[in-house]
Amino acid sequence: MPSILFVCLGNICRSPLAEGALRAEARRLNLDLHIDSAGTGNWHAGEPPDARAIAVAARHGVDISGLRARQVRRADFRRFTHVIALDHDNLADLRRLAPSDATAGLSLLLDHVPGREGQAVADPWFGDAAGFDATWAEVTAAARALARLAG
């Protein structure tokens, strides 16, 4: 079974939105996927997603309020088939953190969206609600593309 871990910096904005979007798409297509998210940092461990992230997901019928932030662990590189970063800095951190026996493929999320390869998902943290709408659009497009690959 494919297993996907989405990773951003604090695991309270982009990566839980990506997790929620892919969970919704997998449900819609009746796909059996293991999906999770984490952060490269531990500042928000145990906290729910940012209220603005919860709100944008809810507007699209997706409930991410029960998710809790966690930090990526070395075991994740063996537990998941894909570890997907939301931006270049986090991808570089993941490459540095990956143990020598890692089996997961590493990539950027938008590498899976035709025409968006090599691009980072917009970080809405310092902006207003409109930034979260833009991020939701990007992670939703990526979720659809990943679901097609997994299906």
C-alpha positions, 0 to 999 in steps of 0.5 A: 500500500502506498504511504505518503508523509507530507512535510513542512516546517512546523506541521500546522499549515501546509502539510496538514492541508496536504494531508487533508486534501489527499485523504479527501481525494483518496476517500472520493476515489476509494483508494487505500493509502496511508497518509500523514504529515510532519514538520522538520521543526518541533515548535508546534508538536502536539498542537492542532493546525492553524485556525486559518488552515482548519477554516479553509479546509472546512470551507471545502468539506474537509475536517483537519481539526483533529490532526496534531503536529509532530516532528519527522522521525528517522523511522519515517524514511522507512515507514513511508514509501514517499516523503514529500516536502512542501518547499525546497528548504524542507526538502534539503532538511529531509535529505540531510535527516534521511538515514542511510537505510532510507527507502522512501522516495523524496520529492517536492509536492508540486513535482507531482503536478504537471507544469509545476515541477520544482516549485514550492507550495506557497507558505501562507503563515505570515499572510491573511486568509487569501494565502490559505486559499492559494495554498489549498488550491495548490495542495488540492491539485497535488492531491489529485495528481498523487491519487491518479498515480496511486490509483 
